[in-house]
Amino acid sequence: MAQVTMYSTTWCGYCRRLKLQMDQAGITYTEVDIERDPEAAAYVENVNGGNQTVPTVRFADGTALTNPPFAVVADKVAELAA
């Protein structure tokens, strides 16, 4: 399965929902709290025009999606696993 990193915060409702959906689908991921990791926060800012927008999801191919719908994440994971 493709490697997925999800950048989030503890208070983000969109993050909680996406994590729940990925958990239910069996998609494994590494979660990084951008409020505890300055390098992760800088990465999120870099891919989001200076904004700390979460969830930001990074895939094994180096691409990133910001606040993506679960279906898009699932499709990308399936594409990378093929």
N, CA, C and O atoms as a Tinker XYZ file with bonds, in Angstrom:
   328  protein
     1  N      0.846000   -1.185000    0.000000    73     2
     2  CA     0.000000    0.000000    0.000000    64     1     3
     3  C      0.889000    1.246000    0.000000    63     2     4     5
     4  O      1.994000    1.235000    0.543000    81     3
     5  N      0.396000    2.302000   -0.607000    73     3     6
     6  CA     1.157000    3.540000   -0.733000    64     5     7
     7  C      1.355000    4.205000    0.628000    63     6     8     9
     8  O      0.501000    4.111000    1.511000    81     7
     9  N      2.480000    4.868000    0.778000    73     7    10
    10  CA     2.761000    5.605000    2.010000    64     9    11
    11  C      2.017000    6.934000    1.972000    63    10    12    13
    12  O      2.109000    7.672000    0.992000    81    11
    13  N      1.283000    7.238000    3.031000    73    11    14
    14  CA     0.504000    8.470000    3.135000    64    13    15
    15  C      0.889000    9.166000    4.434000    63    14    16    17
    16  O      0.967000    8.538000    5.489000    81    15
    17  N      1.128000   10.469000    4.343000    73    15    18
    18  CA     1.360000   11.282000    5.534000    64    17    19
    19  C      0.264000   12.326000    5.591000    63    18    20    21
    20  O      0.017000   13.041000    4.620000    81    19
    21  N     -0.394000   12.406000    6.742000    73    19    22
    22  CA    -1.448000   13.393000    6.919000    64    21    23
    23  C     -1.006000   14.415000    7.948000    63    22    24    25
    24  O     -0.731000   14.080000    9.100000    81    23
    25  N     -0.942000   15.652000    7.521000    73    23    26
    26  CA    -0.597000   16.761000    8.402000    64    25    27
    27  C     -1.898000   17.314000    8.958000    63    26    28    29
    28  O     -2.837000   17.591000    8.211000    81    27
    29  N     -1.948000   17.475000   10.284000    73    27    30
    30  CA    -3.197000   17.845000   10.937000    64    29    31
    31  C     -2.931000   18.663000   12.194000    63    30    32    33
    32  O     -1.791000   18.993000   12.520000    81    31
    33  N     -4.018000   18.979000   12.886000    73    31    34
    34  CA    -3.966000   19.548000   14.237000    64    33    35
    35  C     -4.971000   18.768000   15.079000    63    34    36    37
    36  O     -5.824000   18.063000   14.540000    81    35
    37  N     -4.872000   18.893000   16.379000    73    35    38
    38  CA    -5.782000   18.148000   17.253000    64    37    39
    39  C     -7.206000   18.695000   17.196000    63    38    40    41
    40  O     -8.153000   17.955000   17.461000    81    39
    41  N     -7.378000   19.960000   16.858000    73    39    42
    42  CA    -8.691000   20.601000   16.895000    64    41    43
    43  C     -9.412000   20.616000   15.545000    63    42    44    45
    44  O    -10.533000   21.117000   15.462000    81    43
    45  N     -8.804000   20.087000   14.501000    73    43    46
    46  CA    -9.353000   20.163000   13.144000    64    45    47
    47  C    -10.426000   19.098000   12.914000    63    46    48    49
    48  O    -10.125000   17.904000   12.893000    81    47
    49  N    -11.669000   19.526000   12.743000    73    47    50
    50  CA   -12.765000   18.609000   12.486000    64    49    51
    51  C    -12.636000   17.886000   11.151000    63    50    52    53
    52  O    -12.971000   16.706000   11.051000    81    51
    53  N    -12.154000   18.582000   10.131000    73    51    54
    54  CA   -11.953000   17.955000    8.827000    64    53    55
    55  C    -10.904000   16.849000    8.927000    63    54    56    57
    56  O    -11.024000   15.807000    8.281000    81    55
    57  N     -9.883000   17.082000    9.735000    73    55    58
    58  CA    -8.836000   16.070000    9.943000    64    57    59
    59  C     -9.417000   14.836000   10.619000    63    58    60    61
    60  O     -9.160000   13.712000   10.188000    81    59
    61  N    -10.190000   15.038000   11.663000    73    59    62
    62  CA   -10.799000   13.912000   12.383000    64    61    63
    63  C    -11.679000   13.078000   11.447000    63    62    64    65
    64  O    -11.647000   11.848000   11.487000    81    63
    65  N    -12.459000   13.754000   10.610000    73    63    66
    66  CA   -13.346000   13.036000    9.699000    64    65    67
    67  C    -12.538000   12.220000    8.687000    63    66    68    69
    68  O    -12.837000   11.051000    8.447000    81    67
    69  N    -11.511000   12.843000    8.094000    73    67    70
    70  CA   -10.708000   12.130000    7.105000    64    69    71
    71  C     -9.967000   10.952000    7.744000    63    70    72    73
    72  O     -9.875000    9.883000    7.142000    81    71
    73  N     -9.439000   11.140000    8.955000    73    71    74
    74  CA    -8.769000   10.034000    9.657000    64    73    75
    75  C     -9.736000    8.877000    9.886000    63    74    76    77
    76  O     -9.379000    7.721000    9.659000    81    75
    77  N    -10.942000    9.169000   10.330000    73    75    78
    78  CA   -11.941000    8.140000   10.564000    64    77    79
    79  C    -12.245000    7.383000    9.270000    63    78    80    81
    80  O    -12.325000    6.155000    9.273000    81    79
    81  N    -12.412000    8.102000    8.180000    73    79    82
    82  CA   -12.710000    7.465000    6.898000    64    81    83
    83  C    -11.543000    6.599000    6.429000    63    82    84    85
    84  O    -11.757000    5.494000    5.931000    81    83
    85  N    -10.333000    7.079000    6.580000    73    83    86
    86  CA    -9.170000    6.286000    6.177000    64    85    87
    87  C     -9.030000    5.061000    7.076000    63    86    88    89
    88  O     -8.724000    3.970000    6.593000    81    87
    89  N     -9.251000    5.229000    8.372000    73    87    90
    90  CA    -9.201000    4.090000    9.293000    64    89    91
    91  C    -10.223000    3.028000    8.893000    63    90    92    93
    92  O     -9.899000    1.841000    8.843000    81    91
    93  N    -11.451000    3.449000    8.609000    73    91    94
    94  CA   -12.507000    2.512000    8.241000    64    93    95
    95  C    -12.192000    1.792000    6.933000    63    94    96    97
    96  O    -12.591000    0.643000    6.747000    81    95
    97  N    -11.477000    2.460000    6.026000    73    95    98
    98  CA   -11.131000    1.864000    4.737000    64    97    99
    99  C     -9.840000    1.052000    4.798000    63    98   100   101
   100  O     -9.468000    0.400000    3.823000    81    99
   101  N     -9.159000    1.092000    5.940000    73    99   102
   102  CA    -7.913000    0.351000    6.082000    64   101   103
   103  C     -6.726000    1.012000    5.404000    63   102   104   105
   104  O     -5.730000    0.351000    5.110000    81   103
   105  N     -6.823000    2.307000    5.154000    73   103   106
   106  CA    -5.701000    3.044000    4.560000    64   105   107
   107  C     -4.758000    3.446000    5.687000    63   106   108   109
   108  O     -5.141000    4.178000    6.600000    81   107
   109  N     -3.529000    2.962000    5.613000    73   107   110
   110  CA    -2.558000    3.299000    6.646000    64   109   111
   111  C     -1.925000    4.638000    6.333000    63   110   112   113
   112  O     -1.733000    4.996000    5.171000    81   111
   113  N     -1.605000    5.371000    7.382000    73   111   114
   114  CA    -1.032000    6.697000    7.228000    64   113   115
   115  C     -0.243000    7.060000    8.476000    63   114   116   117
   116  O     -0.427000    6.492000    9.552000    81   115
   117  N      0.630000    8.017000    8.289000    73   115   118
   118  CA     1.349000    8.599000    9.410000    64   117   119
   119  C      0.751000    9.976000    9.643000    63   118   120   121
   120  O      0.616000   10.765000    8.707000    81   119
   121  N      0.393000   10.267000   10.885000    73   119   122
   122  CA    -0.177000   11.570000   11.210000    64   121   123
   123  C      0.892000   12.445000   11.850000    63   122   124   125
   124  O      1.638000   12.000000   12.723000    81   123
   125  N      0.956000   13.698000   11.402000    73   123   126
   126  CA     1.909000   14.651000   11.955000    64   125   127
   127  C      1.140000   15.898000   12.373000    63   126   128   129
   128  O      0.466000   16.525000   11.556000    81   127
   129  N      1.244000   16.251000   13.649000    73   127   130
   130  CA     0.590000   17.445000   14.190000    64   129   131
   131  C      1.485000   18.652000   13.904000    63   130   132   133
   132  O      2.589000   18.751000   14.440000    81   131
   133  N      1.012000   19.560000   13.064000    73   131   134
   134  CA     1.845000   20.701000   12.665000    64   133   135
   135  C      2.057000   21.692000   13.806000    63   134   136   137
   136  O      2.942000   22.545000   13.724000    81   135
   137  N      1.271000   21.594000   14.853000    73   135   138
   138  CA     1.471000   22.480000   16.003000    64   137   139
   139  C      2.594000   21.978000   16.907000    63   138   140   141
   140  O      3.061000   22.714000   17.776000    81   139
   141  N      3.024000   20.753000   16.714000    73   139   142
   142  CA     4.107000   20.172000   17.511000    64   141   143
   143  C      5.381000   19.972000   16.708000    63   142   144   145
   144  O      6.426000   19.641000   17.268000    81   143
   145  N      5.300000   20.171000   15.392000    73   143   146
   146  CA     6.438000   19.906000   14.520000    64   145   147
   147  C      6.652000   21.088000   13.574000    63   146   148   149
   148  O      5.962000   21.197000   12.561000    81   147
   149  N      7.597000   21.970000   13.892000    73   147   150
   150  CA     7.822000   23.162000   13.068000    64   149   151
   151  C      8.196000   22.842000   11.618000    63   150   152   153
   152  O      7.820000   23.579000   10.706000    81   151
   153  N      8.930000   21.753000   11.401000    73   151   154
   154  CA     9.284000   21.382000   10.025000    64   153   155
   155  C      8.044000   20.975000    9.239000    63   154   156   157
   156  O      7.924000   21.297000    8.057000    81   155
   157  N      7.126000   20.271000    9.888000    73   155   158
   158  CA     5.879000   19.884000    9.240000    64   157   159
   159  C      5.033000   21.118000    8.938000    63   158   160   161
   160  O      4.423000   21.211000    7.873000    81   159
   161  N      4.998000   22.055000    9.866000    73   159   162
   162  CA     4.246000   23.291000    9.643000    64   161   163
   163  C      4.821000   24.052000    8.452000    63   162   164   165
   164  O      4.070000   24.598000    7.644000    81   163
   165  N      6.142000   24.091000    8.339000    73   163   166
   166  CA     6.783000   24.767000    7.214000    64   165   167
   167  C      6.445000   24.068000    5.897000    63   166   168   169
   168  O      6.211000   24.730000    4.886000    81   167
   169  N      6.418000   22.741000    5.904000    73   167   170
   170  CA     6.049000   21.996000    4.697000    64   169   171
   171  C      4.628000   22.350000    4.274000    63   170   172   173
   172  O      4.378000   22.639000    3.103000    81   171
   173  N      3.696000   22.329000    5.230000    73   171   174
   174  CA     2.295000   22.639000    4.932000    64   173   175
   175  C      2.175000   24.057000    4.387000    63   174   176   177
   176  O      1.443000   24.290000    3.425000    81   175
   177  N      2.881000   24.997000    4.986000    73   175   178
   178  CA     2.868000   26.369000    4.479000    64   177   179
   179  C      3.408000   26.425000    3.054000    63   178   180   181
   180  O      2.877000   27.150000    2.212000    81   179
   181  N      4.451000   25.669000    2.788000    73   179   182
   182  CA     5.081000   25.663000    1.471000    64   181   183
   183  C      4.120000   25.181000    0.383000    63   182   184   185
   184  O      4.068000   25.769000   -0.697000    81   183
   185  N      3.372000   24.136000    0.652000    73   183   186
   186  CA     2.470000   23.596000   -0.366000    64   185   187
   187  C      1.117000   24.300000   -0.405000    63   186   188   189
   188  O      0.307000   24.039000   -1.293000    81   187
   189  N      0.872000   25.188000    0.548000    73   187   190
   190  CA    -0.424000   25.870000    0.623000    64   189   191
   191  C     -0.295000   27.392000    0.575000    63   190   192   193
   192  O     -1.064000   28.106000    1.218000    81   191
   193  N      0.662000   27.874000   -0.173000    73   191   194
   194  CA     0.780000   29.313000   -0.384000    64   193   195
   195  C      0.966000   30.123000    0.887000    63   194   196   197
   196  O      0.469000   31.244000    0.993000    81   195
   197  N      1.684000   29.556000    1.853000    73   195   198
   198  CA     1.960000   30.259000    3.098000    64   197   199
   199  C      0.946000   30.005000    4.202000    63   198   200   201
   200  O      1.105000   30.506000    5.315000    81   199
   201  N     -0.083000   29.242000    3.912000    73   199   202
   202  CA    -1.132000   28.954000    4.896000    64   201   203
   203  C     -0.919000   27.597000    5.554000    63   202   204   205
   204  O     -0.424000   26.661000    4.925000    81   203
   205  N     -1.293000   27.501000    6.813000    73   203   206
   206  CA    -1.217000   26.230000    7.530000    64   205   207
   207  C     -2.572000   25.529000    7.441000    63   206   208   209
   208  O     -3.248000   25.330000    8.450000    81   207
   209  N     -2.951000   25.162000    6.234000    73   207   210
   210  CA    -4.241000   24.541000    5.985000    64   209   211
   211  C     -4.130000   23.026000    6.166000    63   210   212   213
   212  O     -3.286000   22.372000    5.553000    81   211
   213  N     -4.998000   22.484000    7.019000    73   211   214
   214  CA    -5.038000   21.053000    7.266000    64   213   215
   215  C     -6.467000   20.558000    7.097000    63   214   216   217
   216  O     -7.409000   21.328000    7.282000    81   215
   217  N     -6.645000   19.297000    6.752000    73   215   218
   218  CA    -5.601000   18.325000    6.505000    64   217   219
   219  C     -4.895000   18.562000    5.175000    63   218   220   221
   220  O     -5.516000   18.890000    4.164000    81   219
   221  N     -3.595000   18.389000    5.211000    73   219   222
   222  CA    -2.783000   18.312000    4.001000    64   221   223
   223  C     -2.251000   16.892000    3.963000    63   222   224   225
   224  O     -1.664000   16.411000    4.932000    81   223
   225  N     -2.462000   16.224000    2.836000    73   223   226
   226  CA    -2.093000   14.817000    2.708000    64   225   227
   227  C     -0.996000   14.700000    1.659000    63   226   228   229
   228  O     -1.160000   15.146000    0.524000    81   227
   229  N      0.132000   14.091000    2.049000    73   227   230
   230  CA     1.251000   13.873000    1.131000    64   229   231
   231  C      1.339000   12.383000    0.817000    63   230   232   233
   232  O      1.197000   11.533000    1.696000    81   231
   233  N      1.577000   12.093000   -0.457000    73   231   234
   234  CA     1.634000   10.718000   -0.936000    64   233   235
   235  C      3.069000   10.334000   -1.274000    63   234   236   237
   236  O      3.952000   11.188000   -1.357000    81   235
   237  N      3.286000    9.046000   -1.468000    73   235   238
   238  CA     4.623000    8.506000   -1.724000    64   237   239
   239  C      5.268000    9.093000   -2.972000    63   238   240   241
   240  O      6.495000    9.134000   -3.063000    81   239
   241  N      4.479000    9.545000   -3.926000    73   239   242
   242  CA     5.040000   10.116000   -5.152000    64   241   243
   243  C      5.408000   11.584000   -4.997000    63   242   244   245
   244  O      5.842000   12.221000   -5.956000    81   243
   245  N      5.236000   12.131000   -3.777000    73   243   246
   246  CA     5.606000   13.516000   -3.507000    64   245   247
   247  C      4.498000   14.521000   -3.715000    63   246   248   249
   248  O      4.662000   15.697000   -3.388000    81   247
   249  N      3.365000   14.084000   -4.255000    73   247   250
   250  CA     2.246000   15.002000   -4.442000    64   249   251
   251  C      1.529000   15.230000   -3.120000    63   250   252   253
   252  O      1.612000   14.418000   -2.198000    81   251
   253  N      0.825000   16.349000   -3.051000    73   251   254
   254  CA     0.082000   16.680000   -1.843000    64   253   255
   255  C     -1.294000   17.213000   -2.223000    63   254   256   257
   256  O     -1.462000   17.862000   -3.255000    81   255
   257  N     -2.269000   16.928000   -1.374000    73   255   258
   258  CA    -3.623000   17.437000   -1.538000    64   257   259
   259  C     -4.033000   18.134000   -0.247000    63   258   260   261
   260  O     -3.714000   17.676000    0.850000    81   259
   261  N     -4.741000   19.241000   -0.392000    73   259   262
   262  CA    -5.192000   20.005000    0.762000    64   261   263
   263  C     -6.683000   19.822000    0.952000    63   262   264   265
   264  O     -7.476000   20.050000    0.039000    81   263
   265  N     -7.050000   19.407000    2.155000    73   263   266
   266  CA    -8.441000   19.164000    2.530000    64   265   267
   267  C     -9.169000   18.341000    1.470000    63   266   268   269
   268  O    -10.240000   18.733000    1.006000    81   267
   269  N     -8.593000   17.203000    1.088000    73   267   270
   270  CA    -9.198000   16.411000    0.020000    64   269   271
   271  C    -10.380000   15.598000    0.513000    63   270   272   273
   272  O    -10.412000   15.190000    1.674000    81   271
   273  N    -11.354000   15.357000   -0.361000    73   271   274
   274  CA   -12.422000   14.414000   -0.014000    64   273   275
   275  C    -11.829000   13.012000    0.105000    63   274   276   277
   276  O    -10.831000   12.697000   -0.544000    81   275
   277  N    -12.440000   12.183000    0.928000    73   275   278
   278  CA   -11.935000   10.831000    1.123000    64   277   279
   279  C    -11.824000   10.077000   -0.194000    63   278   280   281
   280  O    -10.837000    9.376000   -0.416000    81   279
   281  N    -12.812000   10.204000   -1.072000    73   279   282
   282  CA   -12.806000    9.463000   -2.334000    64   281   283
   283  C    -11.559000    9.783000   -3.158000    63   282   284   285
   284  O    -11.013000    8.895000   -3.814000    81   283
   285  N    -11.106000   11.020000   -3.135000    73   283   286
   286  CA    -9.906000   11.411000   -3.882000    64   285   287
   287  C     -8.668000   10.765000   -3.255000    63   286   288   289
   288  O     -7.780000   10.296000   -3.967000    81   287
   289  N     -8.614000   10.741000   -1.928000    73   287   290
   290  CA    -7.494000   10.089000   -1.241000    64   289   291
   291  C     -7.483000    8.593000   -1.570000    63   290   292   293
   292  O     -6.435000    8.036000   -1.900000    81   291
   293  N     -8.626000    7.955000   -1.483000    73   291   294
   294  CA    -8.708000    6.516000   -1.767000    64   293   295
   295  C     -8.290000    6.223000   -3.201000    63   294   296   297
   296  O     -7.569000    5.256000   -3.444000    81   295
   297  N     -8.727000    7.037000   -4.150000    73   295   298
   298  CA    -8.346000    6.842000   -5.554000    64   297   299
   299  C     -6.833000    6.992000   -5.746000    63   298   300   301
   300  O     -6.215000    6.214000   -6.473000    81   299
   301  N     -6.244000    7.992000   -5.092000    73   299   302
   302  CA    -4.809000    8.229000   -5.222000    64   301   303
   303  C     -4.016000    7.064000   -4.618000    63   302   304   305
   304  O     -3.027000    6.618000   -5.199000    81   303
   305  N     -4.446000    6.578000   -3.464000    73   303   306
   306  CA    -3.769000    5.447000   -2.826000    64   305   307
   307  C     -3.853000    4.211000   -3.733000    63   306   308   309
   308  O     -2.872000    3.485000   -3.892000    81   307
   309  N     -5.017000    3.979000   -4.317000    73   307   310
   310  CA    -5.192000    2.831000   -5.214000    64   309   311
   311  C     -4.302000    2.985000   -6.451000    63   310   312   313
   312  O     -3.690000    2.017000   -6.902000    81   311
   313  N     -4.232000    4.186000   -6.988000    73   311   314
   314  CA    -3.398000    4.459000   -8.155000    64   313   315
   315  C     -1.922000    4.170000   -7.857000    63   314   316   317
   316  O     -1.225000    3.558000   -8.667000    81   315
   317  N     -1.465000    4.610000   -6.708000    73   315   318
   318  CA    -0.053000    4.419000   -6.350000    64   317   319
   319  C      0.263000    2.970000   -5.994000    63   318   320   321
   320  O      1.403000    2.528000   -6.134000    81   319
   321  N     -0.738000    2.236000   -5.538000    73   319   322
   322  CA    -0.520000    0.843000   -5.160000    64   321   323
   323  C     -0.492000   -0.083000   -6.384000    63   322   324   325
   324  O      0.011000   -1.204000   -6.318000    81   323
   325  N     -1.040000    0.408000   -7.494000    73   323   326
   326  CA    -1.133000   -0.432000   -8.703000    64   325   327
   327  C      0.220000   -0.612000   -9.371000    63   326   328
   328  O      0.317000   -1.288000  -10.396000    81   327
